[in-house]
Amino acid sequence: MMVHDIDLARWFTGSEPETVYAIGGCYAHPEFGKYNDGDNVSCLMKFKNQSMAYFFAGRTAPHGYNVETEIIGTKGILRIANVPQKNLVEILDEHGVRKECSENFLERFDSAYVNEVQEFVNCIIEKRKPTVTVYDGTRVSEIAYKCKESFERGELLRF
């Protein structure tokens, strides 16, 4: 979990991680504990350019699939999908007011997958290489494993 969030953090900050500290536990699904995993885990990461990122991953979103990003700067804040919703419809009935949420990642990221395939096709047609390389995939895997190690050890770790 969170590899794409780590990708985004590297892209947004333009930097590589320097330290990481991760905590969490098995609060609703104790079965993950036998794999040294958690159902709710958070991670604080400091980057070489002094920026930082906070990540939270949970397997317990009863309202549906929930992914959001918040970028806090010194002069403003950007919030991306901070209220998870399938569409802009609100339902008002005998149960109150509610919004429908995406049920899974396929539904939530449908247009992103289409855009990804289109970019792949464009690279072939235009005879160019994509800006994302195998090295990005390798690097995010290394970072994710360091986050997992911090979670398991309960310690601040350096890269």
JOTAZI-V454532 format. One record per backbone hydrogen bond with DSSP energy under -1.0 kcal/mol. CO is the residue of the C=O (numbers start at 1). NH is the residue of the N-H. E is the energy in kcal/mol with one decimal. If there is no record, write none. Layout:
BEGIN
<<CO,NH,E> <CO,NH,E>>
END
This chain:
BEGIN
<<2,6,-2.4> <3,7,-2.3> <4,8,-2.3> <5,9,-2.4> <6,10,-2.4> <7,11,-2.1> <8,12,-3.7> <9,13,-2.5> <10,14,-1.7> <16,48,-2.7> <18,159,-2.4> <19,46,-2.0> <20,157,-2.9> <21,44,-2.9> <23,42,-3.0> <25,39,-1.7> <25,40,-1.8> <29,32,-1.9> <30,33,-1.6> <32,35,-1.7> <32,37,-1.7> <33,36,-2.1> <39,59,-3.2> <40,25,-2.1> <41,57,-3.0> <42,23,-2.3> <43,55,-2.9> <44,21,-2.2> <45,53,-2.6> <46,18,-3.8> <46,19,-1.7> <47,50,-2.0> <51,47,-3.2> <53,45,-3.0> <55,43,-2.4> <57,41,-2.9> <61,64,-1.9> <69,80,-3.3> <71,78,-2.5> <76,73,-3.1> <78,71,-2.9> <80,69,-2.3> <91,98,-2.1> <93,96,-2.3> <96,93,-2.2> <98,91,-3.3> <100,86,-3.4> <102,65,-3.4> <104,108,-2.2> <105,109,-2.5> <109,113,-2.3> <110,114,-1.8> <111,115,-2.5> <112,116,-2.3> <113,117,-2.2> <114,118,-2.3> <115,119,-2.4> <116,120,-1.9> <117,121,-2.4> <118,122,-2.8> <119,123,-2.2> <120,124,-1.6> <121,125,-2.8> <122,126,-3.0> <123,128,-2.3> <133,137,-1.3> <134,138,-2.3> <135,139,-2.6> <136,140,-2.4> <137,141,-1.5> <138,142,-2.1> <139,143,-2.3> <140,144,-2.6> <141,145,-2.3> <142,146,-1.7> <143,147,-2.2> <144,148,-2.3> <145,149,-2.3> <146,150,-2.3> <147,151,-2.2> <148,152,-2.6> <149,153,-2.5> <150,154,-2.4> <157,20,-2.2>>
END
